[in-house]
């Protein structure tokens, strides 16, 4: 009886700390959504539309981008760096499953956990927010779903490529910062590429990063649809092919380096 | 060990910082890469705000360079906090693992020891990077580099670091009752790093009120920036409130330290 009581108390406490964390996370997400609202509302005062985007569309874009960011957050490089530091990499390479594939599985598992603990609270916050603002104009189409899936693969490839650098540099923290900066600037994650000056917009379109955020978000706000959407998704596919080829090449060389280390 | 205690706290602290820097220099290339990335990251963040502003012209009456000052004041203080006293951030973990107990049985002040041990001194170069950005934005925004302004900036910077420290210390004290505060810490970081970069009046009267009177984070950068930039017309409450920053910092520090001591008196180790 005493044991049962103790177990129950323990269980209750665990749930409670979990709930507390969850409550704080929800609060954080509500604040994020509020902040995006506040910022873009302040910016749009006295304006109806800028670069063809009105206030509500922009808020939708910003919130969706934040949620997409959580969906795309995987710690592939950290995983790779850790297994190299600890020497697990030898084991990983000896496993019957290809290491990149196991990395991908890790990433997917991570995303699923994220979906429950982080995306769900965001969605609650976002729904509350949009109900308040009567934000309309979100288009969920087949293209959007495909394009988000492709973004996920692109992000994974990009991280594997970056993570492979750890075979040469041995530490990744500094490099991840650069990856984040490039991503922040050229993907359209924080500021839509439509607001960029013309030359910068054209430059960004030549880089693979726009395929990760800009494409699905543009489809979502209805900025591109029909054949344009098909083109954009095709471009994503093309980038996937290019990046996987490069990743393959880099990966082969990297693995050779491991053998050198271990030999 | 006995010798260690004969040195004064300042020398002890500096000595620890030197050791920490040496430790970090083991990964020299990565260290320089990190420093450069901080410079690029701050510049990129401001550039992005610049991209927005070339379409929208101003946020609540603040121009790009003014926002740059606002942003880099916050970044400078935030990085300063991490460089010199980020140890408070770890107290929650130390309670859980029982590591804190080691610090409680030495003759030195435990808070001082924790702060010195987990200071991230190698980040000093990051601070320099942020300072460069701040100087650049300030000159663009028309802030005069007079001795008075530089002294004022120094006071504001120290106050801002102190406000950081005090607020995180309150959280650390809450952690003494074995509450997990990591989520709260993340929330606080997000508020400071993401929201304080814009003038607080965009958050409406409620937001500005909360950030001024309830959790006075606006004293980290908003009021000081308003004072340095001599903003007059569009500042919530008034630009001279910047001069209150050191006072706010001192009060907060005092209250947080009292609370910490109160918490320690009731602290029971987790026993691990």
Interface residues (C-beta under 8 A of the other chain):
Chain A: X17 X20 X21 X24 X25 X27 X28 X31 X32 X34 X35 X38 X39 X41 X42 X43 X44 X47 X50 X51 X169 X170 X171 X173 X174 X175 X177 X178 X180 X181 X184 X185 X190 X191 X195 X196 X197 X200
Chain B: X27 X29 X30 X31 X33 X34 X37 X38 X40 X41 X44 X45 X47 X48 X51 X52 X54 X55 X56 X59 X60 X179 X180 X182 X183 X184 X186 X187 X190 X191 X194 X195 X198 X202 X203 X204 X207
